[in-house]
């Protein structure tokens, strides 16, 4: 029923997953999903549909990609979906993403969850744990988090967790804000600059007009012309693609990484 999700799960947009012998364990907030051969074998189906953006019609943007000369090479990636992550999930993952690679980010997310999170369920010895809640993470030391691979980001995670736990950052507030207001608000969190903020807004708050620019997307933007900065690239993506900007960004990201066999 949920076939062709491997590309989406392993695309780099989401980090709280583990795979063993073809079985996937995915965690989004307090929700755990176990997937085998395209079938959801454990987990709430309605929650899973929401998580994989199952109610969105992707036909319009896919047709636009196929019809655009400077985008049609992205057609092999059009089975991709945007995963709708819980805000705290996205905040922790993308604070960890700064100057990091996908394997290390995912390992840190899993280690944080197994060490300080809550057990959510298991299938065939593959266990799922949620991320530690803000009030739990706020009590850990830098040494605790550094031992789990957080590196210098330890202080950012503790700082963000403390802001949420003490009510200085409302996890729900950005949903009601427009993109510009939400970006300013999210950047109040320690360790969150413009690119990380865009990732949090796209994946954690459903702001489809966000267009994060990292090293891979920056390389791919040459197809559209010359740009003076990453900020200019992001603005171009937002203005040209509107609410589909984040989806196009993910296609560009996947394409560029595959060119380099990463």
C-alpha positions as CSV (number, residue, x, y, z in Angstrom):
1,X,0.0,0.0,0.0
2,X,2.9,2.4,0.8
3,X,5.2,1.2,-1.9
4,X,8.1,3.3,-3.2
5,X,8.9,5.1,0.1
6,X,12.5,4.1,0.4
7,X,13.7,7.1,-1.5
8,X,11.6,9.4,0.7
9,X,12.7,7.8,4.0
10,X,16.4,7.8,3.1
11,X,16.4,11.1,1.2
12,X,18.1,13.0,4.1
13,X,15.1,15.1,5.1
14,X,14.3,12.9,8.1
15,X,16.7,11.3,10.5
16,X,14.8,9.3,13.1
17,X,14.7,6.0,11.4
18,X,16.5,2.6,11.5
19,X,16.5,-0.3,9.1
20,X,17.2,-4.0,9.7
21,X,16.8,-6.8,7.2
22,X,14.4,-4.7,5.1
23,X,12.3,-3.6,8.2
24,X,12.1,0.1,8.8
25,X,11.3,1.7,12.2
26,X,10.3,5.3,11.9
27,X,9.6,7.7,14.8
28,X,7.9,11.0,14.5
29,X,7.2,12.6,17.9
30,X,5.3,10.0,19.9
31,X,4.4,8.0,16.8
32,X,6.2,4.9,15.8
33,X,5.8,3.2,12.5
34,X,7.1,-0.1,11.3
35,X,7.3,-0.7,7.6
36,X,8.2,-3.9,5.6
37,X,7.9,-4.3,1.8
38,X,5.8,-1.2,1.4
39,X,3.3,-2.3,4.1
40,X,2.7,-0.6,7.4
41,X,2.8,-3.6,9.8
42,X,2.6,-1.6,13.0
43,X,1.4,1.9,13.7
44,X,-1.7,4.0,13.2
45,X,-2.5,4.3,9.5
46,X,-4.1,7.8,9.7
47,X,-1.1,9.1,11.6
48,X,1.2,7.5,9.0
49,X,-0.8,9.1,6.1
50,X,-0.4,12.5,7.7
51,X,3.3,11.9,8.3
52,X,4.0,11.0,4.6
53,X,1.9,13.9,3.3
54,X,-0.5,11.3,2.0
55,X,-3.4,13.7,1.5
56,X,-1.4,16.1,-0.7
57,X,-1.9,15.9,-4.5
58,X,1.6,16.0,-6.0
59,X,0.4,15.8,-9.6
60,X,0.6,19.6,-10.3
61,X,4.2,20.0,-9.2
62,X,5.3,16.8,-10.9
63,X,3.8,17.9,-14.2
64,X,5.5,21.2,-13.8
65,X,8.9,19.5,-13.3
66,X,8.4,17.3,-16.3
67,X,7.5,20.2,-18.5
68,X,10.4,22.5,-17.5
69,X,13.6,22.3,-19.5
70,X,15.7,23.2,-16.5
71,X,14.0,20.7,-14.2
72,X,13.0,17.7,-16.3
73,X,16.2,15.8,-15.4
74,X,14.7,15.6,-11.8
75,X,11.9,13.3,-13.1
76,X,13.6,10.2,-11.6
77,X,13.0,11.5,-8.1
78,X,9.3,12.4,-8.5
79,X,8.2,9.6,-6.2
80,X,9.6,11.7,-3.3
81,X,7.2,13.0,-0.7
82,X,7.8,15.6,2.0
83,X,7.6,14.0,5.5
84,X,5.6,16.1,7.9
85,X,7.7,15.9,11.1
86,X,6.7,17.1,14.5
87,X,8.3,20.4,15.4
88,X,10.5,19.2,18.2
89,X,11.7,16.3,16.0
90,X,12.7,18.8,13.3
91,X,14.4,21.2,15.7
92,X,16.6,18.6,17.3
93,X,17.5,16.9,14.0
94,X,18.4,20.1,12.2
95,X,20.3,21.7,15.1
96,X,22.4,18.5,14.9
97,X,22.7,18.9,11.1
98,X,25.1,21.9,11.2
99,X,28.4,21.0,9.7
100,X,27.5,17.3,9.9
101,X,26.8,14.4,7.6
102,X,23.6,12.4,7.3
103,X,24.9,9.2,8.8
104,X,26.2,11.0,11.9
105,X,23.0,13.1,12.3
106,X,20.9,9.9,12.2
107,X,23.2,8.1,14.6
108,X,23.1,11.0,17.1
109,X,19.2,11.2,16.9
110,X,19.0,7.4,17.5
111,X,21.5,7.5,20.4
112,X,19.7,10.4,22.0
113,X,16.4,8.6,21.8
114,X,17.7,5.2,23.0
115,X,19.5,6.8,25.9
116,X,17.0,9.4,27.2
117,X,13.8,8.8,25.2
118,X,10.8,6.6,25.9
119,X,10.2,3.1,24.5
120,X,7.4,3.2,21.9
121,X,7.3,-0.3,20.6
122,X,9.2,-3.0,18.7
123,X,9.0,-5.5,15.9
124,X,11.5,-8.4,15.6
125,X,13.9,-6.9,18.0
126,X,13.9,-3.5,16.2
127,X,12.9,-1.0,18.8
128,X,11.6,2.5,18.5
129,X,12.2,5.3,21.1
130,X,11.1,8.9,20.9
131,X,13.4,11.8,21.3
132,X,13.8,13.1,24.9
133,X,11.2,15.8,25.7
134,X,12.5,19.3,26.1
135,X,12.3,19.2,29.9
136,X,14.4,16.0,29.9
137,X,17.0,17.2,27.4
138,X,17.4,20.5,29.3
139,X,18.7,18.7,32.4
140,X,21.5,16.9,30.6
141,X,25.1,18.1,30.7
142,X,27.2,19.0,27.7
143,X,29.3,16.0,28.4
144,X,26.2,13.7,28.3
145,X,25.3,15.0,24.8
146,X,28.8,15.1,23.5
147,X,29.2,11.4,24.4
148,X,26.3,10.7,22.0
149,X,27.8,12.5,19.1
150,X,26.4,16.0,19.5
151,X,29.8,17.6,19.4
152,X,29.9,21.4,19.8
153,X,26.1,21.4,19.1
154,X,25.6,20.1,22.7
155,X,25.1,23.6,24.1
156,X,22.6,24.5,21.3
157,X,20.5,21.4,22.1
158,X,20.5,22.2,25.8
159,X,19.7,25.8,25.1
160,X,16.8,25.1,22.8
161,X,15.4,22.5,25.1
162,X,15.6,25.0,28.0
163,X,13.8,27.7,26.0
164,X,11.0,25.3,25.2
165,X,10.8,23.8,28.7
166,X,10.7,27.3,30.3
167,X,8.1,28.7,27.9
168,X,10.4,31.0,26.1
169,X,9.7,29.3,22.8
170,X,6.2,28.0,21.9
171,X,6.5,24.9,19.6
172,X,3.1,25.6,18.2
173,X,3.4,29.3,17.5
174,X,5.1,29.2,14.0
175,X,2.1,27.3,12.6
176,X,0.0,30.5,12.8
177,X,2.8,32.7,11.4
178,X,3.7,33.5,7.8
179,X,7.1,32.5,6.5
180,X,9.0,35.6,7.4
181,X,7.6,35.9,10.9
182,X,8.1,32.2,11.6
183,X,11.7,32.3,10.4
184,X,12.6,35.2,12.7
185,X,10.9,33.3,15.6
186,X,12.6,30.0,15.0
187,X,16.0,31.8,14.7
188,X,15.6,32.8,18.4
189,X,16.7,29.2,19.1
190,X,20.5,28.8,19.7
191,X,22.3,27.1,16.9
192,X,19.6,28.0,14.3
193,X,20.8,30.1,11.4
194,X,19.0,30.9,8.2
195,X,19.5,27.5,6.5
196,X,18.6,25.4,9.6
197,X,15.6,27.7,10.2
198,X,14.4,27.0,6.6
199,X,14.7,23.2,7.2
200,X,12.8,23.4,10.4
201,X,10.0,25.5,8.8
202,X,9.8,23.2,5.8
203,X,9.8,19.8,7.6
204,X,8.5,20.7,11.0
205,X,5.9,23.4,10.2
206,X,4.8,22.6,6.7
207,X,6.0,25.9,5.2
208,X,6.2,24.6,1.7
209,X,7.6,28.0,0.4
210,X,10.8,27.5,2.4
211,X,13.8,26.8,0.2
212,X,16.9,25.8,2.3
213,X,20.2,26.1,0.5
214,X,23.1,23.9,1.6
215,X,26.2,22.8,-0.3
216,X,24.4,20.4,-2.5
217,X,21.5,22.7,-3.5
218,X,24.0,25.5,-4.1
219,X,25.8,23.4,-6.6
220,X,22.6,22.5,-8.4
221,X,21.4,26.1,-8.6
222,X,23.9,26.8,-11.4
223,X,21.2,25.4,-13.8
224,X,19.2,28.6,-13.1
225,X,21.9,31.2,-13.6
226,X,24.4,33.1,-11.4
227,X,23.6,34.1,-7.9
228,X,25.4,36.5,-5.5
229,X,24.7,34.5,-2.4
230,X,22.8,31.6,-0.9
231,X,20.2,34.1,0.3
232,X,19.6,35.1,-3.3
233,X,19.3,31.4,-4.3
234,X,16.7,30.9,-1.6
235,X,14.7,33.9,-2.6
236,X,14.8,32.8,-6.3
237,X,13.4,29.4,-5.3
238,X,10.7,30.8,-3.2
239,X,9.6,33.4,-5.8
240,X,9.6,31.0,-8.7
241,X,8.1,27.9,-7.1
242,X,5.9,29.4,-4.4
243,X,4.4,26.7,-2.1
244,X,6.2,24.0,-4.1
245,X,9.7,25.5,-3.4
246,X,10.5,23.1,-0.6
247,X,9.6,20.1,-2.8
248,X,11.8,21.4,-5.7
249,X,14.6,22.0,-3.2
250,X,14.5,18.3,-2.1
251,X,14.6,17.1,-5.8
252,X,17.7,19.3,-6.4
253,X,19.3,18.0,-3.2
254,X,18.7,14.3,-4.2
255,X,19.9,14.8,-7.7
256,X,23.1,16.5,-6.7
257,X,24.0,13.9,-4.1
258,X,23.3,11.1,-6.5
259,X,25.7,12.6,-9.1
260,X,28.4,12.2,-6.5
261,X,27.1,8.7,-5.4
262,X,26.5,9.8,-1.8
